[in-house]
Amino acid sequence: MNGSHKSEISRRGVFSLLGLGVALGLVAPTAMLVASDAEAQTPGMERRQDRREGRHDRRQDRREGRHDRREDRRGGTTDDTKTTDDTKTKK
């Protein structure tokens, strides 16, 4: 032996790396689509999104109405107008 070490890569190693690259190339764009706020792509999906937004708005209106009615029953605002230990007169 002459002491030089030559590094070779086998076909199996090349195909393994190629397969790994392809797999990562397919997974990364899919993950980006899932994480992004993608717009609806078909008319059916747009109708579904519109219905969902309508439900969300109605639900929010109901919550706000309940909050307002509860506030009225309890006597007005929910501001902290109670006296604390700091406002008492010191002896």
C-alpha positions as CSV (number, residue, x, y, z in Angstrom):
1,M,0.0,0.0,0.0
2,N,1.2,3.4,-0.8
3,G,-0.4,5.3,2.2
4,S,-2.9,7.4,0.2
5,H,-6.5,6.9,1.2
6,K,-8.9,7.4,-1.5
7,S,-12.5,8.0,-0.6
8,E,-15.1,6.5,-2.9
9,I,-18.8,6.5,-2.7
10,S,-20.8,3.6,-3.9
11,R,-23.8,3.7,-6.2
12,R,-25.9,2.6,-3.2
13,G,-24.7,5.7,-1.3
14,V,-25.4,8.0,-4.2
15,F,-28.9,6.7,-4.6
16,S,-29.5,6.9,-0.9
17,L,-28.5,10.6,-0.8
18,L,-30.6,11.2,-3.9
19,G,-33.6,9.6,-2.3
20,L,-33.1,11.6,0.9
21,G,-32.9,14.8,-1.1
22,V,-36.1,14.0,-3.0
23,A,-37.9,13.1,0.2
24,L,-36.9,16.4,1.8
25,G,-37.9,18.3,-1.3
26,L,-41.4,16.9,-1.2
27,V,-41.9,17.3,2.6
28,A,-40.7,20.9,2.8
29,P,-43.3,22.5,0.4
30,T,-46.1,20.4,2.0
31,A,-45.2,21.7,5.4
32,M,-45.1,25.3,4.1
33,L,-48.6,24.9,2.6
34,V,-50.0,23.6,5.9
35,A,-48.4,26.4,7.9
36,S,-49.4,29.2,5.6
37,D,-52.8,30.9,5.4
38,A,-53.6,29.7,1.9
39,E,-56.6,31.1,0.2
40,A,-59.4,28.9,-1.1
41,Q,-58.7,27.3,-4.4
42,T,-62.1,26.3,-5.7
43,P,-65.5,27.8,-5.6
44,G,-66.7,25.2,-3.1
45,M,-63.8,25.9,-0.8
46,E,-64.6,29.6,-1.1
47,R,-68.2,29.0,-0.1
48,R,-67.1,26.9,2.8
49,Q,-64.7,29.6,4.0
50,D,-67.5,32.2,3.7
51,R,-69.8,30.1,5.9
52,R,-67.0,29.6,8.4
53,E,-66.4,33.3,8.6
54,G,-70.1,34.0,9.0
55,R,-70.3,31.5,11.9
56,H,-67.3,33.1,13.5
57,D,-68.9,36.5,13.3
58,R,-72.2,35.4,14.6
59,R,-70.5,33.5,17.5
60,Q,-68.5,36.7,18.4
61,D,-71.7,38.8,18.3
62,R,-73.4,36.3,20.7
63,R,-70.4,36.5,23.1
64,E,-70.4,40.3,23.0
65,G,-74.1,40.4,23.6
66,R,-73.9,38.0,26.6
67,H,-71.0,40.1,28.0
68,D,-73.0,43.3,27.7
69,R,-76.2,41.8,29.3
70,R,-74.1,40.4,32.1
71,E,-72.5,43.7,32.6
72,D,-75.9,45.4,32.8
73,R,-77.2,42.9,35.3
74,R,-74.2,43.4,37.5
75,G,-74.7,47.1,37.6
76,G,-72.7,48.8,34.9
77,T,-69.0,48.8,34.1
78,T,-66.4,46.3,35.1
79,D,-63.8,48.9,35.9
80,D,-62.1,48.4,39.2
81,T,-63.6,51.2,41.3
82,K,-63.2,49.4,44.6
83,T,-61.0,50.9,47.3
84,T,-57.7,49.3,48.0
85,D,-55.5,49.3,51.1
86,D,-53.5,52.2,49.6
87,T,-56.5,54.6,49.5
88,K,-57.4,54.1,53.2
89,T,-56.4,56.9,55.6
90,K,-53.2,56.2,57.5
91,K,-53.2,56.6,61.3
